Amino acid sequence: MDLEQFFSAEEPQQAWGSFQEVERWRRIRVSVAAYAYEFHAQSFMSDAEYDQMCALVDTSIITNNAKLDKFFGEHFNPSTGQWIHKHPELDGIKQLYEKYYEERCQ
C-alpha cells in the first residue's frame, strides 16, 4: 500500500496490518478530519463517517508512539473535534491535510 492508498483508503481490513497499525491509521485519519473541520471549516468525510470512526478509536491500544498514545488517552474526545487544537504534532497533521486531503475538500 503506497501513501496515496493509505490516506485515501476506507477502514483497512484487519489483514492489512496489526492492531497497532490499524489504530495508528485510524488516529491519523480522525486527526486530519478534525483539523480540516476545525481549521478550515471543510470536510472530506461525512459527520456520520467521522462519528463512526471516532467511536472505533481505542485509546487503550499502545501504538509505540508514547507521546501520541498519551495525547489520545488524555485529550481525545469522540464527540467533538476540539481536541485537535492540542495535538502535539499539529504541523504534521497540517502537512498531511495539505498534501492528501485539501483538494478533496474544495
Order of alpha helices (4+ residues) and beta strands (2+ residues): alpha-alpha-alpha-alpha-alpha-alpha
